[in-house]
Amino acid sequence: MVNSFSLKQLSSVEDMKAMQKVEQMVWEKNPASINDTVATIRNGGIAIGAYIGGEMVGFVFAFPGYKNGMVYLHSHKMGVNPNYRKLGIGRKLKEMELKVANDIGYSLIDWTFDPLEGTNAYLNLHRLHAIAAHYIENCYGPMADKLNYGLPTDRFTAEWWIASNHVNKEQPWLSKIKFDENKVLLHTDINKEGLPIIISENCEHNIADRKTDNEIWFLPIPGNFQQIKKVDAELAKSWRLGTRAIFKMLINEGYAAVDILRISGYAVYFYVFVKKEKLSIGS
């Protein structure tokens, strides 16, 4: 199998047409129009393609945003041909996006992702050192594509402070965080089909009553949410609704997700939440 690829910044109409093909393959719906994507990249946006043998197999597409007096880059879509998802293409696309954005003068890139998709969360938080400090309930409303059909489209907003120490320098205190079962906020088990289920909230922990800034919390999510969506739609929905309130409570109390742990012997992954104000993100 091919295991090498190249990247390039996209600019032409032909580039946008190739990006459309990948977008349609990944989401199985009508892609963004050429007019919109060309106009975007000519006005502060960024598009980067990944190629194997001259064929585009992945892309990232971003446009400028403005909020609270700050211009930032919103990374709207990243898609990779399913046949090439084990090559690290997504990570390399994001790293090149960072470089191009930094050269232009952006200091923040943000994007949305499904909080229950552990693979995406691992890339965003563990590999890239983005953080998740905003939770949007049913962000895009009902969606009919194969990745989202039948579920509320709750999303985290990833914040990637690309000029910050959090992204660019080792943070020893974060790397030394140890998993503690006493600080896990949901009890889980395995059902007869071998899938993780929520049993109960860890009610003895009332986050709002904790006054210390040194508290660390862990919140489990399924290790393979895509598999759950394929075989048990009701279980997938129970995970969405069962985690939503706790995600929102943590964020309302000033916490941010900074990592995700994959621990041997567990069918779930664990988000790591710490106080956002402790992070060296420059904002």
C-alpha positions in Angstrom: 0.0 0.0 0.0 1.2 3.5 -0.8 2.4 5.2 2.4 3.8 8.5 1.2 2.0 11.7 0.1 2.7 15.3 -0.7 0.9 18.5 0.3 0.3 21.8 -1.5 -1.6 25.0 -0.9 -4.6 25.2 -3.2 -5.4 28.2 -5.3 -6.8 27.4 -8.7 -10.3 26.5 -10.0 -8.9 23.1 -10.9 -7.7 22.7 -7.3 -11.2 23.5 -6.1 -12.7 21.0 -8.4 -10.4 18.2 -7.1 -11.3 19.3 -3.5 -15.0 18.9 -4.4 -14.5 15.3 -5.4 -12.9 14.4 -2.0 -15.6 16.3 -0.2 -18.4 14.4 -2.0 -16.6 11.1 -1.3 -16.3 11.8 2.4 -19.7 13.2 3.2 -21.8 11.8 0.3 -23.6 15.1 -0.3 -23.3 18.1 -2.6 -20.0 19.9 -2.0 -19.3 23.6 -1.6 -19.6 25.6 -4.8 -16.5 26.6 -6.7 -17.5 30.2 -6.5 -17.6 30.1 -2.8 -14.3 28.3 -2.3 -12.3 30.3 -4.8 -13.7 33.6 -3.3 -12.7 32.4 0.2 -9.1 31.6 -0.6 -8.7 34.9 -2.4 -9.9 36.8 0.7 -7.9 35.4 3.6 -8.9 31.8 3.5 -6.7 28.7 3.2 -7.0 25.5 1.4 -4.4 22.7 1.4 -4.6 19.4 -0.5 -2.9 16.0 0.1 -1.9 14.1 -2.9 -0.9 10.5 -3.8 0.2 9.7 -7.3 -1.1 13.1 -8.5 -4.6 12.5 -7.1 -6.0 14.6 -4.2 -6.9 12.2 -1.3 -7.4 14.8 1.4 -7.9 18.5 2.1 -8.4 21.1 4.7 -10.4 24.3 4.0 -10.6 27.4 6.2 -12.0 30.9 6.1 -11.5 34.1 8.1 -13.7 34.8 11.1 -14.2 37.8 13.4 -15.3 37.8 17.0 -14.8 40.1 20.0 -12.5 42.4 18.1 -10.3 39.6 16.9 -9.7 38.1 13.4 -9.1 34.4 13.4 -9.1 31.5 11.0 -12.1 29.1 11.1 -11.0 25.7 9.7 -14.4 24.6 8.3 -13.7 21.2 6.8 -11.0 18.5 6.7 -11.7 15.3 4.8 -9.5 12.3 3.9 -10.3 9.5 1.4 -11.3 6.5 3.6 -8.8 4.4 1.8 -5.9 6.5 3.1 -6.8 7.3 6.7 -4.0 5.4 8.4 -1.2 7.5 6.9 -1.3 10.5 9.2 -2.6 12.8 6.5 -5.0 14.7 8.8 -2.2 15.7 11.2 0.1 16.8 8.4 -2.7 18.9 6.8 -3.3 20.6 10.1 0.4 21.3 10.7 0.8 22.9 7.2 -2.4 24.9 7.9 -0.7 26.2 11.1 2.4 27.2 9.2 0.4 29.0 6.4 -1.9 30.7 8.9 1.1 31.9 11.0 2.8 33.3 7.9 -0.4 35.3 7.1 -0.6 36.6 10.6 -3.3 34.6 12.3 -2.8 33.6 16.0 -5.9 31.5 16.5 -7.5 28.7 14.4 -10.7 27.2 15.5 -13.0 24.4 14.2 -15.8 22.2 15.4 -15.7 18.5 16.1 -18.0 15.8 17.5 -17.1 15.4 21.2 -17.9 11.7 21.0 -15.5 11.0 18.2 -12.4 9.8 20.1 -10.0 9.6 17.1 -10.7 13.2 16.2 -10.4 14.3 19.8 -7.1 12.5 20.1 -5.7 14.3 17.1 -7.0 17.7 18.1 -6.1 17.7 21.7 -3.3 15.2 22.2 -1.4 15.6 18.9 -2.0 19.2 18.0 -2.5 20.7 21.5 -5.7 22.5 20.7 -8.2 22.8 23.6 -12.0 22.5 23.8 -13.6 25.2 25.9 -16.9 25.7 24.1 -19.8 23.3 23.6 -22.6 23.9 21.1 -25.8 21.9 21.4 -27.1 20.7 18.1 -24.7 23.0 16.3 -25.8 22.3 12.7 -29.3 21.0 13.3 -30.4 17.7 11.7 -28.0 16.4 9.1 -28.6 13.7 6.6 -25.1 12.7 5.7 -23.8 9.2 6.7 -21.7 10.5 9.6 -24.4 12.5 11.4 -27.8 11.0 10.4 -30.3 10.7 13.3 -28.2 12.3 16.0 -28.2 15.8 17.5 -25.1 17.5 16.0 -23.5 18.6 19.3 -20.0 20.0 18.8 -17.0 21.1 20.6 -15.2 24.2 19.3 -11.5 23.5 19.2 -9.2 26.5 19.9 -5.7 26.2 18.4 -3.7 29.1 19.8 -0.9 28.6 17.2 1.5 31.2 18.7 1.1 30.1 22.3 3.3 28.2 24.7 0.6 25.6 25.1 1.0 24.7 21.4 4.7 25.3 20.9 6.4 24.4 24.2 6.2 21.3 26.4 4.0 21.8 29.5 5.4 19.5 32.1 2.5 19.7 34.5 0.1 18.6 31.8 2.2 15.6 30.8 2.4 14.5 34.5 -1.4 14.2 34.9 -2.3 10.8 36.2 -5.6 9.0 35.6 -7.7 8.9 38.8 -10.9 6.7 38.8 -12.2 8.8 41.7 -12.4 11.8 39.4 -14.3 10.1 36.6 -17.7 11.8 36.1 -19.6 8.9 34.6 -19.8 5.3 35.5 -19.8 2.9 32.5 -20.0 -0.8 31.7 -20.1 -3.1 28.8 -23.4 -4.5 27.4 -23.9 -8.0 26.0 -22.9 -6.9 22.6 -19.6 -5.7 23.9 -20.4 -2.0 23.6 -19.8 0.6 26.3 -22.9 2.0 28.1 -23.5 4.7 30.7 -24.6 3.4 34.1 -24.8 6.5 36.1 -23.3 9.9 36.9 -20.6 10.0 39.5 -22.9 12.1 41.7 -20.6 12.5 44.7 -18.6 15.0 42.6 -20.4 18.3 42.4 -18.1 20.4 40.3 -19.9 23.7 40.9 -19.2 23.3 44.7 -15.5 22.8 44.2 -13.6 26.0 44.8 -10.1 24.8 44.0 -8.4 25.7 40.7 -6.3 22.6 40.8 -9.1 20.1 40.2 -8.8 17.7 37.3 -11.7 15.7 35.9 -12.1 12.8 33.5 -15.1 12.2 31.3 -15.4 8.9 29.4 -16.6 8.6 25.8 -16.9 5.5 23.6 -13.7 4.2 22.1 -15.5 3.7 18.8 -18.5 5.9 18.4 -18.8 5.2 14.7 -19.3 1.5 15.4 -22.0 2.3 18.0 -23.8 4.5 15.4 -23.8 1.7 12.9 -25.2 -1.0 15.2 -27.3 0.7 17.9 -28.7 4.1 17.1 -30.5 4.4 20.5 -27.2 3.7 22.3 -25.5 6.4 20.3 -28.2 8.8 21.2 -27.9 7.9 24.9 -24.2 8.7 24.8 -25.0 12.1 23.2 -27.6 13.0 25.7 -25.8 11.4 28.7 -22.6 13.4 28.2 -24.1 16.7 27.0 -25.0 18.1 30.5 -21.7 17.2 32.0 -19.7 18.7 29.1 -21.7 21.9 29.4 -21.3 22.0 33.2 -17.6 21.6 33.1 -17.2 24.4 30.5 -19.6 26.7 32.4 -17.4 26.2 35.5 -14.3 27.4 33.5 -12.8 24.1 32.5 -11.3 23.1 29.1 -10.6 19.7 27.6 -6.9 19.5 27.1 -6.2 15.9 26.3 -7.8 12.5 25.8 -6.4 9.3 27.4 -6.6 5.8 25.8 -6.0 3.4 28.7 -5.5 -0.3 28.2 -8.4 -2.5 29.4 -11.1 0.2 28.9 -13.6 0.3 26.1 -13.8 4.1 26.6 -11.5 7.0 26.2 -11.2 9.7 28.8 -11.2 13.4 28.3 -9.0 15.4 30.7 -10.4 18.7 31.9 -8.5 21.4 33.7 -9.2 25.0 34.5 -8.8 27.1 31.3 -7.2 29.9 33.2 -4.2 27.7 34.0 -3.3 27.2 30.3 -0.6 29.2 28.5 -2.7 30.1 25.5 -2.3 33.9 25.4 -6.0 34.6 25.8 
